[in-house]
Amino acid sequence: MPDLRARAARIQLLIFDVDGVLTDGSLYLGDGGQEYKVFNSRDGQGMVMLRESGVRLAVITGRSSRVVQNRMESLGVAHIYQGCKEKLPAYEDLRQRLGLADEQIGYVGDDVVDLPVMRRAGLAVAVGDAHPLVRQQAHWCTQTNGGRGAAREVCEFILDAQGNLERILAPYR
């Protein structure tokens, strides 16, 4: 765990997949093609707390949805990449634009399409119900499942590793 905490302490950008990470992976589709997603409010609060501590946030997702755009904007996520069938080019674009090294970037994923990015990121996290290959190759696996608190778990772990968790939670005690 000391190596894991050291990895988390270096994170300046945390990237999330959406479906299966910020949601439980279910897709709700209406007759007219309308797509609905369910996000966990505690995950959102964790993301806000992490952002307020100075860590930048991003999402890279294979699907495109106005719902995702709206939710991420409401959380202050500045970097939103949608429709990325291959996620590594988006990761590399983001890394270069922000001038970060791989060691300064964390990535949270759940499925095999996330592996190319996870292999590059300084902190690769698999949600609790991630595909076995993803869990096997992650630096850490959350206890909670995607869309059910995994993002909050990751955010609080990074906040703690960076010495910011108590300060962020102090107003609520």
N, C-alpha and C positions, 0 to 999 in steps of 0.2 A: 504493500500500500504506500510506502514512502515514495517509490518511483511514480506511482499514479498521482499522488498529491503534488509532486514536483512538476509533472506534466500539466496538471490543472492550474498550478500557480503561474505558468507562462502564458496562459490563454488570453489573447486580446480580441479574438473574434470567435464566436460560436455559431456554427452553421447547423441548421436542422433540416432534415427531410420533413415532408408534411404528412402524407398518407402513411399511417402506421407508426408515426412518431408523435406528431402534434394531434393526430386523430387516432382512433383505434383501427384505422384501415378500412372501415366500412364505407361504401359509396352509396349514398341515397340519391336515386334518380327519379325525377318526376316524369309524367307522361309526355310533357313538352320538352324533355331533355334537360330541364333544370337540375342542377347538381346541388346537393345539400351536404354539409359537413358538420360534425359536432366537435367542438374544441373544449378542452378542460380549462375552466377559469383559473384554477390553481397553477396550471402550467403557464398560463398567460401572466399571472402575478410574478412567478419566478423569473420569467423573461424580462419583465419590467424592472425587477429588482437588480438583475444582472446588468441590464443596460444602464441603469442609474449608477452602478458602481464603476462604469467606464468601459465595460466589455461591449464591443460592437456585436450586433446580431444580424444573421442572414438566413434565408431559406433557399434551398435548391430542390425543386420538385419536378417530377416528370410530367405531371398533369398541369393544365392551365385552368384557373378558376377565378372568377371575380370575388367569390367568397374568401379565398385565400388572400387575395390582394387587400380586401377590406379588413380582414382580421389582422394581418401583419401590420398594416398601416396603423390600426388602432393601438397596437402594442409598441409602436415606434421602431419597427424593424425597417432599417434603411435599405437593405439590399435584398431584393426579391427576384429570384430567377425562377421562372415557370416554363413549362414545356420543354424541359431539358431531358431528352431521352438518354443522353450521355451526360453525366454530371461533372466529370473531370474538367472539361473546357470551362464551365462556369466557375468552378473552384479556382482554376488557374487565373482566369480573368479577375476574379475578386482578390485573390492573393496579390497579384501584380498591382492592381489599382490601389490597394491599401498599403502596399509596400511591406508586406508581412512575410516572415519565414514560415515554413510548414509547422515548426515547433510552437508557433504562436496561435495556431488555429485548431479548434476543436470541431468535431463533426459527430452528429447523432443520427444514426440510421437504423434500419430494421430489415432490409432485404438485400439481395445480392447485387442489385443495381447501385447500391451505396458503397460497395467494396473498393472500387478504384479510388474514390476520395478518401475512404477510411484508411487505406494503406498509406496515403500521403500525410494525413493530418497528424499533428503532434499529440492529440488526444482523440482517440476513436472510441466512441461509446455506442453500444448496442442496447436497445430497449429490452425489457424483460422477456417479451414474446417475439423477439427477432428470430429470423431464420437461423438454424444451427450454424451455417457457415459464417454468418455475420457475428454471431456470439463468439465463435471460435477465434475469429481474427481481431476482435475488439480488444482494446486495452482494458476496458471495464464494461460490465453489463449491469444495468439498473435492476433493482428489485421490482420496480413497478413496470407495468406494460405501457405501450404506446397509447397516447390519448387518455391515460389514466393516472397521470402524475409523473411519468418518466422525465419529462422536460423540467419539471420543478426539482426533481431529485438531482439532475445534472447541474442546474443553475445553482442550487444551494451548495453542492459539492465544490463547484468552482469558487463561489463566494467564500466558503470556508477556507479552501486552500490558499486563497489570496488574502486572507485575514480580514474580510469585509462582512462576513455573515452577521456577527454580533452587532456591528454598527447599523447594518441595514434593518435588522429586526428590533433594535432597541426602542424605536418609537411605539412598537406594538406590545411591549412587555408591561 
